[in-house]
Amino acid sequence: MNYHLLREFADSWGLVIMTVLFLSLIGWAFLPRNREANRRAANSIFEDENDNG
């Protein structure tokens, strides 16, 4: 494999692969079974706060 073959592959299929990967990751994040884990992750920054300010 040389640079030109890799470049041709990236030009033709790279965008398709990246789009499928992006949509898969977004879909995985919004699955109902991940709702509780996402809620815990979102609220984790508030767990160690002091009431003193």
C-alpha positions, 0 to 999 in steps of 0.5 A: 500500500502506498500513499495514493491507494490510502488517499483514494480509499479515504476519499471514497469510503472514509466519510462513509465510515466516519458517518456510520461510526458517529451515528452509531456512537450517538445512537448508543448514547441515547439507548434507554438502557444507558439512561441511568448511567448518563444521569449518574455521569451528569450529576457526578460533578455535584457529589463532592460539593460542600454546603459552605460554598 
